[in-house]
Each structure stands twice: as structure tokens, then as C-alpha cells.
Amino acid sequence: MDLIHFQGLMRETYGSRDRNRGTAASVAWLVEELGELAQAVRKGTPADQLHELGDVLAWLASIADQLGLSLAEAAQRYANGCPHCGVTPCECP
């Protein structure tokens, strides 16, 4: 699934609820999910890690949508490699 479709799906599924919750609260949920991802990376199974990656991605899509921004467009920053040195792999000092 591409990012544009995923962001649209998250908007249709949770958009109204997330907008009512507000961006600040959604960022707090994202931080909580990042903590769960960190724990899954340290102590979880690959299935746990995949689950938490999905949750983090869903909250990022929700926040992007609440801000009126495109997650796919944000990813374009890295389309040509490192946004600082422009090389893949990164050669920044």
C-alpha cells in the first residue's frame, strides 16, 4: 500500500475522531506508540515489532492529515538520498 492511499484510509477510518482529539493529543499518542515500538524492538518478536511499526505509521498519517500535509510528500525529502549531502549512502561527516 502506498503512503497516499494509507493516509486516506486513516482519514476515512479515524479522521473525525482524531480531529476532535486534536493534534497535540495525537502527538502524545504517537509518542506513546514510539515507546511501545522501542519496547518491542528490545524485547518483542518480529510480529510485535511489525504491529508497533504499523501503529506508529498510522499516528504519523493522522498527524499529517490534521496538519493538512501529505505523508508521501514528506517522504520525498529523502527521494534522492540524504537531504544534507545528497548521497546514498549518506557521506555526511
NUMI-561931 format. One line per field, with one value per residue: residue number from 1; z negated, x, y of N, C-alpha, C, CB in turn. Coordinates in steps of 0.02 Angstrom, whole numbers, always signed. Last residue first. Glycine has a CB too. Example, Ala and Ser with C-alpha at 12.3 -4.5 7.8 and 13.67 -1.06 7.14 Angstrom:
# residues 2
seq <- [2|1]
n_c3 <- [-354|-390]
n_c1 <- [+642|+660]
n_c2 <- [-112|-284]
ca_c3 <- [-357|-390]
ca_c1 <- [+684|+615]
ca_c2 <- [-53|-225]
c_c3 <- [-394|-390]
c_c1 <- [+645|+660]
c_c2 <- [+2|-165]
cb_c3 <- [-286|-452]
cb_c1 <- [+704|+565]
cb_c2 <- [-30|-224]
# end
This chain:
# residues 93
seq <- [93|92|91|90|89|88|87|86|85|84|83|82|81|80|79|78|77|76|75|74|73|72|71|70|69|68|67|66|65|64|63|62|61|60|59|58|57|56|55|54|53|52|51|50|49|48|47|46|45|44|43|42|41|40|39|38|37|36|35|34|33|32|31|30|29|28|27|26|25|24|23|22|21|20|19|18|17|16|15|14|13|12|11|10|9|8|7|6|5|4|3|2|1]
n_c3 <- [-367|-252|-162|-144|+1|+73|+53|+8|-114|-162|-132|-59|+80|+149|+60|-59|-39|-17|-136|-122|-25|-102|-195|-169|-279|-372|-500|-495|-414|-501|-601|-531|-498|-626|-666|-574|-610|-737|-701|-625|-725|-804|-717|-703|-835|-850|-752|-805|-982|-1102|-1164|-1084|-1001|-1095|-1151|-1040|-1022|-1138|-1108|-999|-1063|-1134|-1027|-974|-1079|-1068|-943|-979|-1062|-964|-874|-928|-938|-818|-732|-768|-726|-588|-550|-548|-415|-327|-365|-335|-195|-164|-200|-107|+16|-4|-23|+43|+0]
n_c1 <- [+1488|+1387|+1354|+1230|+1243|+1183|+1186|+1155|+1184|+1048|+960|+1019|+912|+806|+699|+678|+569|+462|+395|+306|+222|+162|+94|+44|-56|-146|-133|-206|-119|-10|-77|-108|+19|+69|-19|+20|+154|+135|+66|+164|+260|+187|+183|+319|+350|+274|+338|+468|+444|+529|+626|+668|+559|+459|+503|+488|+349|+308|+358|+279|+155|+177|+192|+62|-10|+41|-10|-144|-145|-115|-225|-380|-499|-558|-469|-493|-627|-611|-513|-515|-549|-513|-378|-326|-342|-255|-134|-132|-124|+1|+90|+30|+42]
n_c2 <- [+706|+614|+519|+393|+285|+429|+608|+735|+789|+809|+708|+560|+522|+573|+564|+627|+705|+623|+613|+719|+666|+566|+641|+805|+907|+953|+912|+796|+720|+703|+630|+512|+465|+440|+339|+238|+216|+161|+43|-23|-45|-135|-248|-275|-312|-428|-507|-520|-492|-384|-309|-199|-178|-157|-37|+47|+38|+103|+230|+260|+269|+387|+475|+468|+526|+656|+689|+694|+804|+902|+892|+816|+747|+781|+718|+583|+567|+589|+487|+349|+309|+411|+429|+304|+309|+414|+356|+249|+317|+378|+270|+110|-58]
ca_c3 <- [-418|-297|-173|-171|-69|+44|+73|+72|-68|-176|-113|-117|+31|+182|+125|-56|-63|+41|-120|-173|-8|-42|-218|-140|-243|-302|-482|-536|-389|-436|-616|-561|-445|-583|-700|-575|-544|-730|-744|-595|-667|-830|-744|-645|-804|-894|-746|-742|-924|-1068|-1197|-1135|-971|-1050|-1193|-1071|-971|-1129|-1167|-990|-1016|-1170|-1073|-934|-1063|-1130|-951|-931|-1091|-1022|-853|-919|-991|-880|-729|-780|-797|-628|-541|-612|-472|-325|-368|-405|-234|-150|-235|-178|+1|+11|-78|+45|+0]
ca_c1 <- [+1540|+1395|+1425|+1250|+1229|+1161|+1217|+1129|+1240|+1102|+941|+1025|+962|+871|+695|+732|+631|+501|+444|+359|+263|+201|+148|+47|+5|-159|-95|-231|-185|-1|-50|-161|-28|+102|-21|-49|+139|+172|+34|+101|+277|+201|+121|+279|+383|+263|+266|+457|+453|+473|+604|+712|+625|+454|+500|+554|+394|+290|+382|+351|+167|+163|+248|+119|-22|+52|+63|-122|-160|-71|-157|-333|-449|-591|-475|-427|-609|-656|-504|-507|-560|-581|-425|-326|-377|-327|-156|-133|-182|-58|+76|+70|+0]
ca_c2 <- [+695|+671|+530|+459|+300|+366|+545|+713|+781|+856|+776|+605|+505|+573|+530|+577|+738|+646|+560|+723|+724|+548|+598|+738|+891|+968|+972|+851|+739|+737|+696|+553|+482|+490|+403|+262|+243|+224|+93|-4|-3|-68|-219|-256|-254|-370|-492|-483|-535|-416|-371|-227|-188|-215|-97|+38|+12|+33|+194|+254|+214|+325|+464|+447|+456|+618|+685|+643|+739|+892|+874|+871|+739|+801|+791|+613|+557|+630|+559|+382|+265|+383|+485|+325|+258|+420|+416|+236|+275|+419|+317|+171|+0]
c_c3 <- [-485|-349|-216|-182|-90|+53|+38|+97|+2|-125|-126|-96|-27|+134|+160|+11|-55|+21|-61|-158|-58|-21|-160|-167|-218|-258|-409|-520|-429|-410|-552|-574|-471|-527|-660|-609|-541|-663|-738|-635|-632|-774|-766|-666|-744|-862|-789|-731|-861|-1011|-1158|-1157|-1021|-1017|-1150|-1114|-1000|-1075|-1162|-1049|-1002|-1125|-1112|-979|-1021|-1118|-1015|-934|-1044|-1054|-913|-905|-989|-939|-792|-778|-812|-702|-586|-609|-538|-388|-371|-415|-308|-190|-224|-217|-74|-6|-66|-10|+0]
c_c1 <- [+1510|+1449|+1437|+1325|+1257|+1216|+1184|+1157|+1218|+1159|+996|+1007|+961|+928|+763|+736|+691|+566|+488|+414|+320|+247|+192|+107|+2|-98|-106|-196|-214|-67|-39|-137|-84|+55|+14|-53|+68|+155|+68|+65|+213|+223|+134|+214|+343|+291|+248|+384|+448|+494|+553|+692|+671|+521|+497|+556|+464|+333|+367|+383|+241|+176|+238|+179|+36|+42|+79|-46|-138|-83|-111|-262|-399|-543|-509|-430|-542|-638|-547|-508|-562|-597|-497|-374|-380|-367|-231|-158|-188|-121|+14|+48|+45]
c_c2 <- [+679|+656|+593|+462|+368|+315|+487|+647|+758|+850|+828|+676|+553|+557|+525|+540|+691|+680|+580|+672|+732|+605|+577|+700|+819|+955|+993|+917|+798|+761|+735|+624|+527|+512|+457|+330|+271|+256|+161|+50|+21|-21|-146|-222|-229|-307|-431|-465|-493|-461|-411|-297|-221|-230|-160|-25|+0|+0|+119|+217|+205|+265|+400|+432|+428|+544|+645|+634|+683|+824|+861|+847|+796|+797|+817|+689|+591|+627|+603|+459|+303|+344|+459|+383|+276|+370|+427|+297|+263|+380|+359|+220|+62]
cb_c3 <- [-423|-332|-105|-237|-114|+76|+56|+122|-96|-246|-150|-146|+62|+215|+170|-112|-136|+84|-105|-243|-6|+16|-254|-63|-287|-294|-493|-610|-392|-385|-655|-626|-414|-553|-769|-610|-490|-736|-817|-588|-617|-883|-804|-602|-782|-963|-765|-683|-924|-1042|-1263|-1195|-946|-997|-1240|-1114|-912|-1111|-1231|-982|-951|-1194|-1121|-882|-1024|-1185|-953|-860|-1106|-1074|-811|-980|-984|-894|-667|-729|-813|-618|-472|-643|-475|-264|-307|-427|-226|-76|-211|-203|+39|+86|-87|+114|-61]
cb_c1 <- [+1585|+1328|+1461|+1212|+1257|+1094|+1292|+1142|+1291|+1130|+879|+1097|+1031|+884|+646|+722|+623|+459|+408|+329|+220|+154|+120|+51|+66|-180|-21|-223|-233|+33|+16|-185|-58|+167|+11|-94|+147|+248|+34|+56|+321|+256|+95|+263|+454|+295|+222|+482|+401|+428|+577|+714|+655|+401|+439|+572|+399|+216|+351|+383|+129|+90|+256|+138|-88|+5|+95|-143|-235|-83|-127|-333|-413|-652|-516|-377|-604|-729|-517|-443|-506|-589|-416|-255|-342|-340|-117|-63|-178|-59|+135|+65|-48]
cb_c2 <- [+756|+689|+538|+475|+246|+342|+547|+765|+732|+844|+796|+602|+505|+641|+565|+526|+760|+693|+494|+711|+788|+529|+537|+743|+901|+1041|+960|+835|+679|+689|+691|+521|+419|+460|+397|+211|+188|+212|+70|-64|-42|-71|-261|-318|-273|-382|-553|-525|-593|-364|-355|-181|-120|-203|-94|+99|+62|+26|+222|+324|+225|+324|+525|+501|+447|+644|+756|+662|+732|+948|+930|+916|+671|+758|+812|+587|+481|+608|+577|+360|+212|+338|+533|+346|+190|+410|+478|+217|+208|+440|+361|+204|+0]
# end
